[in-house]
């Protein structure tokens, strides 16, 4: 928890081949974080 009481989270998504992408991983991770009450989720790719 940070000083202002919020919790930070990071999403690590990866693929093993150039034919794949991380869209589904990111969507599922974002949905999970939203269920946990996290807001303002940003992606850094």
N, CA, C and O atoms as a Maestro MAE file, in Angstrom:
{
 s_m_m2io_version
 :::
 2.0.0
}

f_m_ct {
 s_m_title
 :::
 protein
 m_atom[180] {
  # First column is atom index #
  i_m_mmod_type
  r_m_x_coord
  r_m_y_coord
  r_m_z_coord
  i_m_residue_number
  s_m_chain_name
  s_m_pdb_residue_name
  s_m_pdb_atom_name
  i_m_atomic_number
  :::
  1 25 0.836 -1.172 0.000 1 A "UNK " " N  " 7
  2 3 0.000 0.000 0.000 1 A "UNK " " CA " 6
  3 2 0.885 1.240 0.000 1 A "UNK " " C  " 6
  4 15 1.935 1.267 0.641 1 A "UNK " " O  " 8
  5 25 0.457 2.247 -0.712 2 A "UNK " " N  " 7
  6 3 1.233 3.481 -0.760 2 A "UNK " " CA " 6
  7 2 0.812 4.401 0.379 2 A "UNK " " C  " 6
  8 15 -0.087 4.075 1.154 2 A "UNK " " O  " 8
  9 25 1.466 5.544 0.473 3 A "UNK " " N  " 7
  10 3 1.170 6.490 1.544 3 A "UNK " " CA " 6
  11 2 -0.259 7.006 1.490 3 A "UNK " " C  " 6
  12 15 -0.832 7.325 2.532 3 A "UNK " " O  " 8
  13 25 -0.857 7.097 0.292 4 A "UNK " " N  " 7
  14 3 -2.217 7.617 0.185 4 A "UNK " " CA " 6
  15 2 -3.271 6.521 0.332 4 A "UNK " " C  " 6
  16 15 -4.460 6.784 0.156 4 A "UNK " " O  " 8
  17 25 -2.846 5.285 0.655 5 A "UNK " " N  " 7
  18 3 -3.791 4.210 0.894 5 A "UNK " " CA " 6
  19 2 -4.160 3.388 -0.321 5 A "UNK " " C  " 6
  20 15 -4.950 2.451 -0.211 5 A "UNK " " O  " 8
  21 25 -3.612 3.714 -1.471 6 A "UNK " " N  " 7
  22 3 -3.938 2.945 -2.670 6 A "UNK " " CA " 6
  23 2 -2.925 1.817 -2.851 6 A "UNK " " C  " 6
  24 15 -1.804 1.878 -2.346 6 A "UNK " " O  " 8
  25 25 -3.336 0.812 -3.566 7 A "UNK " " N  " 7
  26 3 -2.476 -0.329 -3.842 7 A "UNK " " CA " 6
  27 2 -2.087 -0.315 -5.311 7 A "UNK " " C  " 6
  28 15 -2.918 -0.045 -6.179 7 A "UNK " " O  " 8
  29 25 -0.855 -0.600 -5.578 8 A "UNK " " N  " 7
  30 3 -0.378 -0.634 -6.962 8 A "UNK " " CA " 6
  31 2 -0.279 -2.081 -7.425 8 A "UNK " " C  " 6
  32 15 -0.049 -2.990 -6.627 8 A "UNK " " O  " 8
  33 25 -0.453 -2.274 -8.705 9 A "UNK " " N  " 7
  34 3 -0.312 -3.605 -9.294 9 A "UNK " " CA " 6
  35 2 0.345 -3.467 -10.652 9 A "UNK " " C  " 6
  36 15 0.251 -2.427 -11.304 9 A "UNK " " O  " 8
  37 25 1.002 -4.515 -11.059 10 A "UNK " " N  " 7
  38 3 1.620 -4.550 -12.382 10 A "UNK " " CA " 6
  39 2 1.145 -5.803 -13.097 10 A "UNK " " C  " 6
  40 15 0.941 -6.847 -12.477 10 A "UNK " " O  " 8
  41 25 0.973 -5.689 -14.392 11 A "UNK " " N  " 7
  42 3 0.600 -6.837 -15.214 11 A "UNK " " CA " 6
  43 2 1.798 -7.163 -16.097 11 A "UNK " " C  " 6
  44 15 2.297 -6.307 -16.827 11 A "UNK " " O  " 8
  45 25 2.244 -8.389 -16.022 12 A "UNK " " N  " 7
  46 3 3.326 -8.852 -16.895 12 A "UNK " " CA " 6
  47 2 2.715 -9.844 -17.866 12 A "UNK " " C  " 6
  48 15 2.276 -10.921 -17.463 12 A "UNK " " O  " 8
  49 25 2.682 -9.495 -19.125 13 A "UNK " " N  " 7
  50 3 2.134 -10.373 -20.157 13 A "UNK " " CA " 6
  51 2 3.219 -10.612 -21.194 13 A "UNK " " C  " 6
  52 15 3.972 -9.706 -21.547 13 A "UNK " " O  " 8
  53 25 3.285 -11.836 -21.671 14 A "UNK " " N  " 7
  54 3 4.316 -12.146 -22.660 14 A "UNK " " CA " 6
  55 2 3.812 -13.211 -23.615 14 A "UNK " " C  " 6
  56 15 2.842 -13.914 -23.335 14 A "UNK " " O  " 8
  57 25 4.480 -13.314 -24.732 15 A "UNK " " N  " 7
  58 3 4.196 -14.360 -25.713 15 A "UNK " " CA " 6
  59 2 5.508 -15.055 -26.047 15 A "UNK " " C  " 6
  60 15 6.592 -14.512 -25.831 15 A "UNK " " O  " 8
  61 25 5.388 -16.263 -26.575 16 A "UNK " " N  " 7
  62 3 6.605 -17.004 -26.895 16 A "UNK " " CA " 6
  63 2 6.955 -16.979 -28.378 16 A "UNK " " C  " 6
  64 15 8.066 -17.343 -28.764 16 A "UNK " " O  " 8
  65 25 6.006 -16.549 -29.210 17 A "UNK " " N  " 7
  66 3 6.309 -16.448 -30.642 17 A "UNK " " CA " 6
  67 2 5.773 -15.133 -31.185 17 A "UNK " " C  " 6
  68 15 4.894 -14.521 -30.578 17 A "UNK " " O  " 8
  69 25 6.287 -14.704 -32.305 18 A "UNK " " N  " 7
  70 3 5.837 -13.444 -32.903 18 A "UNK " " CA " 6
  71 2 4.442 -13.566 -33.511 18 A "UNK " " C  " 6
  72 15 3.833 -12.555 -33.860 18 A "UNK " " O  " 8
  73 25 3.926 -14.788 -33.642 19 A "UNK " " N  " 7
  74 3 2.576 -14.994 -34.177 19 A "UNK " " CA " 6
  75 2 1.491 -14.765 -33.127 19 A "UNK " " C  " 6
  76 15 0.309 -14.729 -33.469 19 A "UNK " " O  " 8
  77 25 1.865 -14.612 -31.872 20 A "UNK " " N  " 7
  78 3 0.907 -14.447 -30.782 20 A "UNK " " CA " 6
  79 2 0.842 -12.985 -30.366 20 A "UNK " " C  " 6
  80 15 1.699 -12.182 -30.737 20 A "UNK " " O  " 8
  81 25 -0.194 -12.646 -29.585 21 A "UNK " " N  " 7
  82 3 -0.219 -11.316 -28.968 21 A "UNK " " CA " 6
  83 2 -0.758 -11.426 -27.548 21 A "UNK " " C  " 6
  84 15 -1.275 -12.466 -27.140 21 A "UNK " " O  " 8
  85 25 -0.627 -10.340 -26.811 22 A "UNK " " N  " 7
  86 3 -0.955 -10.356 -25.387 22 A "UNK " " CA " 6
  87 2 -2.357 -9.836 -25.084 22 A "UNK " " C  " 6
  88 15 -2.700 -9.685 -23.911 22 A "UNK " " O  " 8
  89 25 -3.172 -9.558 -26.087 23 A "UNK " " N  " 7
  90 3 -4.474 -8.922 -25.850 23 A "UNK " " CA " 6
  91 2 -5.340 -9.676 -24.847 23 A "UNK " " C  " 6
  92 15 -5.883 -9.072 -23.922 23 A "UNK " " O  " 8
  93 25 -5.473 -10.977 -25.021 24 A "UNK " " N  " 7
  94 3 -6.336 -11.745 -24.115 24 A "UNK " " CA " 6
  95 2 -5.771 -11.751 -22.696 24 A "UNK " " C  " 6
  96 15 -6.523 -11.618 -21.730 24 A "UNK " " O  " 8
  97 25 -4.469 -11.903 -22.566 25 A "UNK " " N  " 7
  98 3 -3.848 -11.873 -21.243 25 A "UNK " " CA " 6
  99 2 -4.122 -10.540 -20.551 25 A "UNK " " C  " 6
  100 15 -4.466 -10.508 -19.369 25 A "UNK " " O  " 8
  101 25 -3.969 -9.445 -21.285 26 A "UNK " " N  " 7
  102 3 -4.190 -8.125 -20.707 26 A "UNK " " CA " 6
  103 2 -5.651 -7.926 -20.325 26 A "UNK " " C  " 6
  104 15 -5.939 -7.383 -19.258 26 A "UNK " " O  " 8
  105 25 -6.578 -8.357 -21.179 27 A "UNK " " N  " 7
  106 3 -8.006 -8.230 -20.878 27 A "UNK " " CA " 6
  107 2 -8.366 -8.998 -19.614 27 A "UNK " " C  " 6
  108 15 -9.060 -8.472 -18.743 27 A "UNK " " O  " 8
  109 25 -7.900 -10.241 -19.507 28 A "UNK " " N  " 7
  110 3 -8.228 -11.057 -18.340 28 A "UNK " " CA " 6
  111 2 -7.594 -10.498 -17.067 28 A "UNK " " C  " 6
  112 15 -8.221 -10.515 -16.007 28 A "UNK " " O  " 8
  113 25 -6.379 -10.011 -17.158 29 A "UNK " " N  " 7
  114 3 -5.714 -9.430 -15.991 29 A "UNK " " CA " 6
  115 2 -6.426 -8.154 -15.552 29 A "UNK " " C  " 6
  116 15 -6.623 -7.934 -14.357 29 A "UNK " " O  " 8
  117 25 -6.815 -7.309 -16.515 30 A "UNK " " N  " 7
  118 3 -7.526 -6.075 -16.186 30 A "UNK " " CA " 6
  119 2 -8.863 -6.384 -15.526 30 A "UNK " " C  " 6
  120 15 -9.223 -5.743 -14.539 30 A "UNK " " O  " 8
  121 25 -9.607 -7.359 -16.054 31 A "UNK " " N  " 7
  122 3 -10.887 -7.752 -15.460 31 A "UNK " " CA " 6
  123 2 -10.690 -8.255 -14.032 31 A "UNK " " C  " 6
  124 15 -11.489 -7.945 -13.148 31 A "UNK " " O  " 8
  125 25 -9.643 -9.021 -13.809 32 A "UNK " " N  " 7
  126 3 -9.358 -9.535 -12.467 32 A "UNK " " CA " 6
  127 2 -9.070 -8.385 -11.502 32 A "UNK " " C  " 6
  128 15 -9.588 -8.365 -10.385 32 A "UNK " " O  " 8
  129 25 -8.251 -7.434 -11.929 33 A "UNK " " N  " 7
  130 3 -7.933 -6.294 -11.072 33 A "UNK " " CA " 6
  131 2 -9.171 -5.451 -10.792 33 A "UNK " " C  " 6
  132 15 -9.326 -4.940 -9.683 33 A "UNK " " O  " 8
  133 25 -10.049 -5.299 -11.769 34 A "UNK " " N  " 7
  134 3 -11.288 -4.557 -11.550 34 A "UNK " " CA " 6
  135 2 -12.162 -5.263 -10.517 34 A "UNK " " C  " 6
  136 15 -12.780 -4.606 -9.679 34 A "UNK " " O  " 8
  137 25 -12.220 -6.605 -10.569 35 A "UNK " " N  " 7
  138 3 -12.990 -7.364 -9.570 35 A "UNK " " CA " 6
  139 2 -12.416 -7.165 -8.172 35 A "UNK " " C  " 6
  140 15 -13.149 -7.227 -7.185 35 A "UNK " " O  " 8
  141 25 -11.119 -6.928 -8.086 36 A "UNK " " N  " 7
  142 3 -10.475 -6.683 -6.798 36 A "UNK " " CA " 6
  143 2 -10.640 -5.235 -6.333 36 A "UNK " " C  " 6
  144 15 -10.189 -4.871 -5.247 36 A "UNK " " O  " 8
  145 25 -11.285 -4.416 -7.157 37 A "UNK " " N  " 7
  146 3 -11.533 -3.031 -6.780 37 A "UNK " " CA " 6
  147 2 -10.459 -2.056 -7.208 37 A "UNK " " C  " 6
  148 15 -10.459 -0.907 -6.766 37 A "UNK " " O  " 8
  149 25 -9.555 -2.484 -8.048 38 A "UNK " " N  " 7
  150 3 -8.510 -1.579 -8.516 38 A "UNK " " CA " 6
  151 2 -9.050 -0.750 -9.674 38 A "UNK " " C  " 6
  152 15 -9.798 -1.249 -10.515 38 A "UNK " " O  " 8
  153 25 -8.666 0.504 -9.705 39 A "UNK " " N  " 7
  154 3 -9.133 1.406 -10.760 39 A "UNK " " CA " 6
  155 2 -7.924 2.050 -11.434 39 A "UNK " " C  " 6
  156 15 -6.784 1.863 -11.008 39 A "UNK " " O  " 8
  157 25 -8.190 2.801 -12.481 40 A "UNK " " N  " 7
  158 3 -7.134 3.527 -13.202 40 A "UNK " " CA " 6
  159 2 -6.004 2.597 -13.634 40 A "UNK " " C  " 6
  160 15 -4.826 2.885 -13.425 40 A "UNK " " O  " 8
  161 25 -6.383 1.495 -14.232 41 A "UNK " " N  " 7
  162 3 -5.407 0.514 -14.687 41 A "UNK " " CA " 6
  163 2 -4.837 0.973 -16.022 41 A "UNK " " C  " 6
  164 15 -5.581 1.219 -16.972 41 A "UNK " " O  " 8
  165 25 -3.524 1.085 -16.088 42 A "UNK " " N  " 7
  166 3 -2.866 1.497 -17.323 42 A "UNK " " CA " 6
  167 2 -1.944 0.396 -17.795 42 A "UNK " " C  " 6
  168 15 -1.424 -0.386 -16.999 42 A "UNK " " O  " 8
  169 25 -1.750 0.345 -19.106 43 A "UNK " " N  " 7
  170 3 -0.848 -0.643 -19.697 43 A "UNK " " CA " 6
  171 2 0.394 0.068 -20.202 43 A "UNK " " C  " 6
  172 15 0.314 1.172 -20.740 43 A "UNK " " O  " 8
  173 25 1.520 -0.558 -20.029 44 A "UNK " " N  " 7
  174 3 2.780 -0.070 -20.578 44 A "UNK " " CA " 6
  175 2 3.366 -1.201 -21.397 44 A "UNK " " C  " 6
  176 15 3.769 -2.230 -20.854 44 A "UNK " " O  " 8
  177 25 3.411 -1.008 -22.702 45 A "UNK " " N  " 7
  178 3 3.894 -2.069 -23.581 45 A "UNK " " CA " 6
  179 2 5.203 -1.681 -24.218 45 A "UNK " " C  " 6
  180 15 5.765 -2.454 -24.994 45 A "UNK " " O  " 8
  :::
 }
 m_bond[179] {
  # First column is bond index #
  i_m_from
  i_m_to
  i_m_order
  :::
  1 1 2 1
  2 2 3 1
  3 3 4 2
  4 3 5 1
  5 5 6 1
  6 6 7 1
  7 7 8 2
  8 7 9 1
  9 9 10 1
  10 10 11 1
  11 11 12 2
  12 11 13 1
  13 13 14 1
  14 14 15 1
  15 15 16 2
  16 15 17 1
  17 17 18 1
  18 18 19 1
  19 19 20 2
  20 19 21 1
  21 21 22 1
  22 22 23 1
  23 23 24 2
  24 23 25 1
  25 25 26 1
  26 26 27 1
  27 27 28 2
  28 27 29 1
  29 29 30 1
  30 30 31 1
  31 31 32 2
  32 31 33 1
  33 33 34 1
  34 34 35 1
  35 35 36 2
  36 35 37 1
  37 37 38 1
  38 38 39 1
  39 39 40 2
  40 39 41 1
  41 41 42 1
  42 42 43 1
  43 43 44 2
  44 43 45 1
  45 45 46 1
  46 46 47 1
  47 47 48 2
  48 47 49 1
  49 49 50 1
  50 50 51 1
  51 51 52 2
  52 51 53 1
  53 53 54 1
  54 54 55 1
  55 55 56 2
  56 55 57 1
  57 57 58 1
  58 58 59 1
  59 59 60 2
  60 59 61 1
  61 61 62 1
  62 62 63 1
  63 63 64 2
  64 63 65 1
  65 65 66 1
  66 66 67 1
  67 67 68 2
  68 67 69 1
  69 69 70 1
  70 70 71 1
  71 71 72 2
  72 71 73 1
  73 73 74 1
  74 74 75 1
  75 75 76 2
  76 75 77 1
  77 77 78 1
  78 78 79 1
  79 79 80 2
  80 79 81 1
  81 81 82 1
  82 82 83 1
  83 83 84 2
  84 83 85 1
  85 85 86 1
  86 86 87 1
  87 87 88 2
  88 87 89 1
  89 89 90 1
  90 90 91 1
  91 91 92 2
  92 91 93 1
  93 93 94 1
  94 94 95 1
  95 95 96 2
  96 95 97 1
  97 97 98 1
  98 98 99 1
  99 99 100 2
  100 99 101 1
  101 101 102 1
  102 102 103 1
  103 103 104 2
  104 103 105 1
  105 105 106 1
  106 106 107 1
  107 107 108 2
  108 107 109 1
  109 109 110 1
  110 110 111 1
  111 111 112 2
  112 111 113 1
  113 113 114 1
  114 114 115 1
  115 115 116 2
  116 115 117 1
  117 117 118 1
  118 118 119 1
  119 119 120 2
  120 119 121 1
  121 121 122 1
  122 122 123 1
  123 123 124 2
  124 123 125 1
  125 125 126 1
  126 126 127 1
  127 127 128 2
  128 127 129 1
  129 129 130 1
  130 130 131 1
  131 131 132 2
  132 131 133 1
  133 133 134 1
  134 134 135 1
  135 135 136 2
  136 135 137 1
  137 137 138 1
  138 138 139 1
  139 139 140 2
  140 139 141 1
  141 141 142 1
  142 142 143 1
  143 143 144 2
  144 143 145 1
  145 145 146 1
  146 146 147 1
  147 147 148 2
  148 147 149 1
  149 149 150 1
  150 150 151 1
  151 151 152 2
  152 151 153 1
  153 153 154 1
  154 154 155 1
  155 155 156 2
  156 155 157 1
  157 157 158 1
  158 158 159 1
  159 159 160 2
  160 159 161 1
  161 161 162 1
  162 162 163 1
  163 163 164 2
  164 163 165 1
  165 165 166 1
  166 166 167 1
  167 167 168 2
  168 167 169 1
  169 169 170 1
  170 170 171 1
  171 171 172 2
  172 171 173 1
  173 173 174 1
  174 174 175 1
  175 175 176 2
  176 175 177 1
  177 177 178 1
  178 178 179 1
  179 179 180 2
  :::
 }
}
